[in-house]
Amino acid sequence: MKRYVPDFPAMMRLNEMNYAQLRRLIPREDQVGSAVAFDVAGATYRIETKESTRYTSLVSIQQIFPKITYWSMPTLNVRLYHDALVAEVCSSQQIFRFKARYDYPNKKLHQRDEKHQINQFLADWLRFCLVEGTMSVPVY
C-alpha cells in the first residue's frame, strides 16, 4: 500500500476557509465564556469561547438539542490562529491530538488522513450551518 503523504497546501486552504466561515458564527466578543446558539435543521448548536489570547482562540462546538447521544454531533474543539487566519480541529471524540498522518492499520483504527477528514467535516458542517441555520443575531 502506498504511504499517505499529507497535501500541506490543500490542508492550509481548508484551514483558511474554516477560519473565515467560523468567524462568521463565533461570538462577537472574544472573551472566555461568550457563546452563541443557533438552529439548523431542527437541531440547536452552541459555540462557546473557551480560551482567548492575543493570537489564538479556542472554541467549543456542541450540539445541545436534541440530546440523543447515538447520533448527536460530537463536541469539536477548534483552535483559531488570528495571526495566520487559520482554524483547525484540536480535539473530538476523546481524541486530543490529531497527527498529520497515521500508519494503517493502527490500534485505534484512525484513518491514514484522519486530521484532514476531521477538518473537512468542520468545513462541510460550517457551510451547512451558514446556508441552513438561523441565529438570533445576523450572520455576516
N, C-alpha and C positions, 0 to 999 in steps of 0.2 A: 504494500500500500504506500502510495506517495505521501511523504511527510507534508503536513499542513504548514504553510508559510503565511502569517498574517499580512494583509494588504494594508500597510500603515496609512497611505494617503486616503484610502476608502474609509478607514476607521476614523480618521480625523474629520473627514467631510461629514460622516454620520454624527460625530460628537458635536460638531459645529451646528448642524441642523437641530439636534436635540437641545442645545443651549438656546438657540433663537426661539424655538417653539415653547420650551419650558418657561422662558422669561415672560411669555405672554400669559401664563397661567399661575405663576407663583405669586405669593402675597406681595403687594407693592412696598410695604415696609420690610426692609431686610433685617428683621430683628428676630432673635430666638423666641419661639412660641407663636409668632404670627402665622395665621393659617387661612386658607380659603377652601370652600367646599363647592362642588358643582355636580349637576346631574347629567348623566349620559346614558341614554337608552334604558332608563328605569333603575340605574344604579347610581349611588352617590359616592363620590370620591373626595378625599381630603388631602391637600398638600400643605405640609407644615414645615416651617424653617426650624431645623434642629441645631445648626451651628451657623454663625455668621462672622466672618473676618473680613479684612480689607480686600483680600484677593480671592477668597473662596466662600462658598456657602454649601451647606448640606441640607437637602430637603428630603422629607419622607413622603411617599405617595402611598395611600392606603385606601382600599375600598371600605366604606363604613356602613353601607346599606345596599342590598340585603346582606345579612350576616349568615351566609351559607358557606361553610368552610370548604366543602369539597369542590366548589367551582369559583370561589371568590378570587379576585386578583391578589397575588401576594404583595406584601409590603416591599416597595423598592426604595432604597436609599440612594440618592443621586447627588454626586458632588459637582458643583458648578465652579469652574475656574474663570473668574471675571477678567483676569488679565489676558488669558488665551482665548476667551469666548468659546469654551467647550464645556460639555457636560457628559459625565459617564456614570453608569450604574456602579456603585461601590459594593452593594450587598443586596441579596434577595434570597428568599427561601433557605435561610440558615447558611448561605454561602457568603462569607465575609471578605473574600478577596478573589477576584477573577484573574486567572493567568491569561496571557495573550494566546497561548497555545497549550493544549493538553495532548499527551500521548493517548492513543486509543487502541485497544480498550484500556480503561483505568478503573481503579477500585470504586470510585464514587460515580462512575458512569457519566462523567461530563462529556459533552461533545467536543470534538477537536477544536472548534471555533466558538466555544461557549461564551466568551466575552463579547464577540461580535454579535452573536444571536441575542443576548440579553439587551444589548444597546439597540439592536434593530427592533426588538419588541417594544422598547421605550419609544422609539421613533414612530412606529405604527400606532401605538396607543395614544401618543400625543396628537398625531394627525387626526385620529378618530375623535378625540375629545374636542379639538378645535372646530371640527366640522359639525359634530352632532351634539355637543354639550351646551348647557345653559348655566349661567352664573348670575348671582345677584348683582355683580358689578360687571361693567363691559370688559370684554377681552379685546386688547389692541393688537 
